[in-house]
């Protein structure tokens, strides 16, 4: 029987590729990965393939070292502002932290992009897991995990108030009478909380989507509760079906207490895909990429992805089953995912672990033919573990075009993915409601 429900797909752009050694891959266009023309070309390919959105992560304070490219990137808010002008239907998600920003700044930036794009902007809400970010903003210390989420919750509340402070219907634009707007359709923000004191209006009307789509990527207890209250898309990382199902049921089960329906939140796990026409060819590509990882880069990578310190180890030491020098305030969800993977697959040494997770960073990795890959995606989708996936190409452009040319057609053949966009807005394509001022200003004052 043909599927009537279709999965949602994001293209996670981390250039020149998600794999740690992607920049060394022979076909990777490493020099071009930091040019707008190349990024524009990849975004247009994603739109041609009918992806719902392009996703850009962000983090500050990463070390700049001579043999690792991860510390160099563009500001994703600036980038998606440019990309919306050269595309028509695809949505764009930019990460921005609530720990080192102010609500008015982000409300104005994302609201502007949503207006300019005709309703295709989304904000990935993060709280900054990297403690080194503090020093970039003149702070003596980084907020503890729980306190970061408390600030984030109030931050989003204020931002939503600002987005809806001038309703769409406020604009009268009556040239004959001289009335520009209806003041009754405006709502002055008067917010006085623990973290923020904000009074006034955003100098924009509500956006084509009501407000930009809200995305969140936490899987801790605080992260799940925050997502249930606030997020409309959650990007998460799980290795096995049962864990994905448990997370899916858990976070969806929290929605009702906030007056939300299960369809109001799309769960989209990250999936790192290496695909070829034969399994042997796909495995060879995987092994070739892993062979390019330098030992010092592998250790730095594990330290960053697990929020732990691996610099004290040799790569042939046994992988520690307790997080080394962990921040006691951080539940280190990703470290536990990787540790459990190491135990399950009998990965003994640190080298074996970083080679195994060097592309996916704790997300699920699938290697094989189009049929093998889609079989696994379909299993998660139809068995209550995902509403779709955030696809992580190993390298650009070849690794991405392999997915577009081989995986997308198989998904479409099975009726699991669209052949045409349903809407001109990201909300419309994701099947999400459009919030109104009445919805938001009632909800945030409860």
C-alpha positions in Angstrom: 0.0 0.0 0.0 1.4 3.4 -1.0 2.2 5.8 1.9 0.0 8.8 2.2 2.1 10.4 4.9 5.4 11.8 3.6 8.6 12.5 5.5 10.2 15.9 5.9 13.8 16.4 4.9 16.4 19.0 5.8 19.8 19.3 4.1 22.3 20.0 6.8 25.0 22.2 5.3 28.4 21.9 7.0 30.9 22.8 4.4 33.0 21.4 2.8 31.3 18.3 4.5 30.2 16.7 7.7 33.0 14.2 7.8 36.0 15.3 9.9 38.3 14.8 6.9 35.9 15.9 4.2 38.2 18.8 3.2 40.9 16.3 2.2 38.6 14.2 0.0 39.9 14.4 -3.6 36.6 15.6 -5.1 35.7 18.0 -2.3 35.7 21.6 -3.5 37.4 22.8 -0.4 38.5 26.1 -1.8 35.1 26.9 -3.2 33.3 25.9 0.0 33.9 29.4 1.4 32.4 31.2 -1.6 28.9 32.4 -2.0 28.6 31.0 -5.5 29.3 27.5 -4.4 27.0 27.6 -1.4 24.3 29.1 -3.6 24.7 26.3 -6.1 24.3 23.7 -3.3 21.2 25.4 -2.0 19.6 25.5 -5.4 20.4 21.7 -5.8 18.6 21.1 -2.5 15.6 23.1 -3.7 15.5 21.2 -7.0 15.5 18.0 -5.0 12.5 19.4 -3.0 14.1 19.4 0.4 12.0 21.3 3.0 15.0 23.3 4.3 18.7 23.9 4.5 20.0 23.8 8.0 23.1 25.7 9.2 24.6 25.0 12.6 26.8 27.5 14.5 29.1 27.7 17.5 31.6 30.3 18.7 34.9 29.9 20.3 36.3 27.0 18.4 40.1 26.7 18.2 41.7 27.8 15.0 44.3 25.1 14.2 46.5 24.3 11.2 45.0 20.9 10.4 41.3 21.3 11.1 38.8 23.4 9.2 36.0 23.4 11.8 36.8 26.8 13.3 36.1 28.7 10.1 32.6 29.6 9.0 30.2 32.4 7.9 27.6 33.9 10.1 24.6 31.8 9.1 22.0 34.6 9.6 23.8 36.7 7.0 24.2 33.6 4.8 20.5 32.6 4.8 19.6 36.2 4.2 21.6 36.0 0.9 20.4 32.5 0.0 16.7 33.4 0.2 17.2 35.9 -2.6 18.4 33.2 -5.0 15.8 30.5 -4.2 12.0 30.4 -4.2 10.5 27.5 -2.1 13.1 26.0 0.2 13.3 27.1 3.8 16.5 28.2 5.6 17.4 27.5 9.2 20.0 29.5 11.0 21.3 28.7 14.5 21.5 31.5 17.0 22.3 31.4 20.7 20.0 32.7 23.4 23.0 33.0 25.8 25.0 35.6 23.9 22.2 37.6 22.1 19.3 39.8 23.0 15.7 39.1 22.0 15.1 42.3 20.0 18.2 41.6 17.9 17.1 38.1 16.9 13.5 39.0 16.5 14.4 41.8 14.1 16.9 39.7 12.1 14.8 36.6 11.7 11.6 38.6 11.1 13.3 40.6 8.3 14.5 37.4 6.6 11.0 35.8 6.9 9.5 38.9 5.3 12.1 39.1 2.5 11.9 35.4 1.7 8.1 35.3 1.7 7.9 33.0 4.7 10.9 30.6 4.6 13.0 31.5 7.7 13.6 29.3 10.8 15.6 29.9 13.9 17.5 27.0 15.5 17.5 27.9 19.2 20.6 26.9 21.1 22.0 27.8 24.5 25.7 27.5 23.7 27.3 24.3 24.9 30.9 25.6 24.3 32.1 27.3 27.5 34.8 29.1 25.5 32.1 31.3 24.0 31.9 33.3 27.3 35.3 35.0 26.8 34.4 36.3 23.4 31.6 38.3 25.0 33.6 39.6 28.0 32.1 37.1 30.5 34.0 35.5 33.3 32.2 32.2 33.1 29.7 30.3 31.1 26.2 29.8 32.5 25.4 26.3 33.9 23.3 24.1 31.7 20.0 24.5 33.6 20.4 28.3 33.9 21.1 28.5 30.1 17.7 26.8 29.5 15.9 29.1 31.9 17.3 32.1 30.0 16.4 30.5 26.7 12.8 30.0 27.7 12.3 33.6 28.7 14.3 34.7 25.6 11.9 32.9 23.3 8.9 34.2 25.1 10.1 37.8 24.6 11.0 37.2 21.0 7.6 35.9 20.2 5.9 38.8 21.9 8.0 41.2 19.7 7.2 39.2 16.5 3.5 39.7 17.2 3.6 43.2 18.6 2.3 44.6 15.3 -0.4 42.4 13.7 -0.6 41.9 9.9 -4.0 43.5 10.0 -2.6 46.7 11.7 -1.6 48.0 8.2 -4.5 50.1 6.8 -2.5 52.0 4.2 -5.5 54.3 3.3 -4.1 57.0 1.1 -7.3 58.9 0.9 -7.9 59.2 4.7 -4.2 59.3 5.6 -4.5 56.4 8.0 -1.3 54.2 7.8 -2.2 51.7 10.6 -4.8 50.7 13.1 -3.2 51.2 16.5 -5.7 48.8 18.0 -4.0 46.0 16.2 -0.6 46.7 17.9 0.5 45.3 21.3 3.2 47.1 23.2 5.6 44.6 24.8 5.9 45.2 28.6 8.1 42.4 29.8 9.9 42.4 33.1 11.4 39.0 34.0 14.4 37.5 35.6 16.6 37.8 32.5 15.0 40.5 30.4 13.3 43.9 30.8 11.9 44.8 27.4 9.4 47.6 26.6 8.2 48.6 23.1 7.5 47.2 19.7 9.3 45.4 16.9 9.4 47.7 13.9 7.8 45.1 11.6 4.5 43.5 11.2 3.9 39.8 11.8 5.7 37.8 9.2 4.2 35.7 6.3 4.5 32.7 8.6 3.1 34.5 11.7 6.6 34.1 12.9 9.6 32.1 11.8 9.6 28.3 12.4 11.3 27.5 15.8 13.8 24.7 15.7 15.6 23.1 18.7 18.4 20.5 19.0 18.6 19.5 22.6 17.9 15.9 23.9 18.6 16.4 27.6 15.7 16.5 30.1 15.7 20.3 30.0 16.0 20.3 26.2 13.1 17.9 25.8 10.9 20.0 28.0 11.9 23.2 26.3 11.2 21.6 22.9 7.7 20.4 24.0 6.8 23.9 25.1 8.4 25.9 22.3 9.9 24.0 19.3 8.2 23.2 16.1 11.0 21.0 14.7 13.5 19.1 16.9 16.8 17.9 15.5 18.1 15.0 17.6 20.7 12.2 17.5 19.9 8.5 18.1 21.7 5.3 16.8 19.0 2.6 17.2 15.3 2.4 16.4 14.2 1.7 20.0 16.0 4.8 21.3 14.5 6.9 18.6 11.1 5.6 19.4 11.5 6.3 23.1 12.6 9.8 22.4 9.8 10.4 19.9 7.1 9.2 22.3 8.6 11.0 25.2 8.8 14.5 23.6 5.5 14.1 21.8 3.9 13.0 25.0 4.8 16.3 26.7 3.0 18.5 24.2 -0.5 18.2 25.6 0.3 20.0 28.8 1.2 23.0 26.8 -2.0 22.9 24.8 -0.2 21.5 21.7 -1.0 18.6 19.4 1.5 15.9 18.3 1.6 17.3 14.8 2.8 20.7 16.1 6.3 19.3 16.5 8.3 17.5 13.8 11.0 15.1 15.1 13.9 15.0 12.6 16.9 12.9 13.6 20.2 13.6 12.0 21.4 10.9 9.5 24.9 10.8 7.9 24.6 9.0 4.6 27.3 7.5 2.4 25.6 6.0 -0.7 26.7 4.3 -3.9 25.3 2.0 -6.5 26.9 -1.0 -4.7 27.5 -1.6 -1.0 31.2 -2.4 -1.7 31.6 1.0 -3.3 29.9 2.8 -0.5 32.1 1.0 2.1 35.2 1.9 0.2 34.2 5.6 0.2 33.6 5.4 4.0 37.0 3.9 4.6 38.8 6.3 2.3 37.4 9.3 4.3 38.5 7.8 7.6 42.0 7.2 6.4 42.5 11.0 6.1 41.9 11.7 9.8 45.0 12.9 11.6 45.4 11.6 15.2 45.5 15.1 16.8 42.4 16.1 14.9 40.6 12.9 16.0 41.3 13.7 19.6 40.2 17.3 19.3 37.1 16.2 17.5 36.0 13.8 20.2 36.6 16.5 22.9 34.4 18.9 21.1 31.6 16.6 20.2 31.3 15.0 23.7 32.0 18.2 25.7 34.9 16.2 27.4 38.7 16.4 27.4 40.4 13.7 25.3 43.7 15.6 25.0 45.2 13.5 27.8 44.8 10.3 25.8 46.7 8.5 23.1 44.5 7.4 20.2 45.3 3.7 20.9 44.2 4.0 24.5 40.9 2.3 25.5 37.9 4.5 25.0 36.9 5.7 28.5 33.5 4.6 29.6 33.2 7.6 32.0 33.3 11.1 30.5 36.8 12.6 31.2 36.8 15.9 33.0 33.1 16.4 32.3 31.2 19.6 33.2 29.1 18.4 36.1 26.2 20.7 35.1 26.1 19.2 31.5 24.2 15.9 31.1 26.4 15.2 28.0 23.7 13.4 26.1 26.0 13.1 23.0 28.8 11.5 25.0 26.5 8.8 26.2 25.2 8.1 22.7 28.8 7.7 21.5 29.8 5.6 24.5 26.8 3.3 24.1 27.7 2.9 20.4 31.2 2.0 21.3 30.0 -0.7 23.7 27.4 -2.0 21.3 29.8 -2.3 18.4 32.8 -3.4 20.4 34.9 -0.3 19.5 37.8 -0.7 21.9 40.2 2.2 21.2 39.8 5.9 20.9 40.9 5.7 17.3 38.2 3.2 16.5 35.6 5.4 18.1 36.5 8.7 16.3 36.8 6.9 13.0 33.3 5.5 13.5 31.7 8.8 14.4 33.9 11.2 12.4 31.1 12.2 10.1 28.0 11.7 12.1 29.1 13.3 15.4 26.9 10.8 17.3 24.1 10.9 14.8 23.0 7.8 13.0 25.2 6.7 10.1 24.0 4.7 7.1 26.3 3.3 4.4 25.1 1.3 1.4 22.9 1.3 -1.7 19.9 3.5 -2.2 17.6 0.6 -1.4 19.5 -0.2 1.8 19.4 3.4 2.9 15.8 4.0 2.2 14.8 0.8 3.9 16.3 2.1 7.1 14.9 5.6 6.8 11.4 4.1 6.1 11.7 1.8 9.1 12.2 4.7 11.5 9.5 6.8 9.7 6.7 4.3 9.8 7.5 2.9 13.2 7.2 6.1 15.3 10.8 7.2 15.5 10.9 10.2 13.1 8.7 12.6 11.1 11.6 13.1 8.8 15.4 13.5 8.8 18.1 16.1 8.7 20.4 14.7 6.1 24.2 15.1 6.7 26.3 14.7 3.5 29.8 13.4 4.0 31.3 16.0 1.7 30.3 18.5 -1.0 29.5 18.5 -3.8 29.9 14.8 -4.6 28.6 13.3 -1.4 25.5 15.6 -1.6 24.7 15.0 -5.3 25.0 11.2 -4.6 22.2 11.6 -2.1 20.1 13.7 -4.5 20.7 11.4 -7.4 20.3 8.0 -5.7 18.4 8.4 -2.4 15.7 11.0 -3.2 14.4 9.2 -6.3 14.0 6.0 -4.3 12.1 7.9 -1.5 9.8 9.4 -4.2 9.3 6.0 -5.9 8.0 4.6 -2.6 5.7 7.7 -2.1 7.7 8.7 1.0 8.8 12.1 -0.2 7.2 14.9 -2.3 7.8 15.5 -6.0 6.6 19.1 -5.8 6.4 21.6 -3.0 3.0 22.0 -1.4 3.4 25.6 -0.3 5.5 28.7 -0.8 6.2 28.9 3.0 8.3 26.6 5.2 5.4 26.2 7.6 3.2 25.1 4.7 5.7 22.5 3.5 6.2 21.2 7.0 2.5 21.0 7.7 2.7 23.4 10.7 0.1 25.9 11.9 0.5 29.6 11.3 0.5 31.3 14.7 -1.5 34.6 15.3 -1.1 37.3 17.8 -4.0 35.9 19.7 -2.3 32.5 19.9 1.0 33.8 21.0 0.2 36.7 23.3 -2.3 34.6 25.1 0.1 31.7 25.4 3.1 33.6 26.6 1.2 35.4 29.4 -0.2 32.2 30.9 
